[in-house]
Amino acid sequence: MKNLESTMAGTVFTVNVAVGEEVSAGQVVLVLESMKMEIPIEAEVVGKVATINAQVGDFVNEGDVLVTFE
């Protein structure tokens, strides 16, 4: 399993995937909002979404696991 971690602290603005969905490397998985900017978080691997650990409105810190891929 591979984890997708937050690159910075911020609020989850959108979640663009669902559990079980196949994603490709470079696909925007979710968007964080920080300091009035939207920061897209992209998948680094090809895989299937196993878990989503953050929902819209959640505050996350740098290094928090946002999504796990099979």
N, C-alpha and C positions, 0 to 999 in steps of 0.2 A: 504494500500500500504506500501511496505517496500522499504527503500533506501539502496543502496550499496554505501558506501563512500570510498574515497581514504584513505589508511592507511599512506601515505607519499606523499611528493611532488615528482613529476617526469613527464616524458613524456609518453603518451600512445603509447605503442609499437605495440600491437595487440588488436583487439576486436574480441572475439570468439563467440559472440551470435548476434542474430538479433531480432528486435521487433517482438513480437508474439511467440517467441521460448519458450518452456517449459525447465526449468533448474532444476537441483537437487542440494541439499545442498552439498557443497564441489566441485562443478564443477567450473573450471577456466573460468571466464567470460571475463576477459581481463588481459593484462600483461602491467605493467609499467616498464619503464627503468629509473633508477636513479643511478648515480655514477658508470656507466658502468655495472650495475647488472640488471638482469631481475627479476621482482617481480610479481608473479602470484597473482591476486585478485580473490578470490573464493566467490561464492554465499553462503550466510549463511542460506538461506531458499529455500524451494521448491516453485516454482511459475512460472508465465509467464512474460517475459520481456515486460514491458509497454513502457518505454522510455530508450534511450541511450543518455546520456548527454555529452559524450566525444568521439572524433574521433581520429584515428591514427594521431600522430604528435602533438596533443594538450598537452599543459603543464597544469597539475592539481596540486592543493595544498592539503595538508592533510585536510580531512574533506569535500572536494568537493563531491557532489552527482554525481556518475558515471552512475549508472543504477537504475531504479525504477522497482519494481516487483508488479504485481497485486496480 
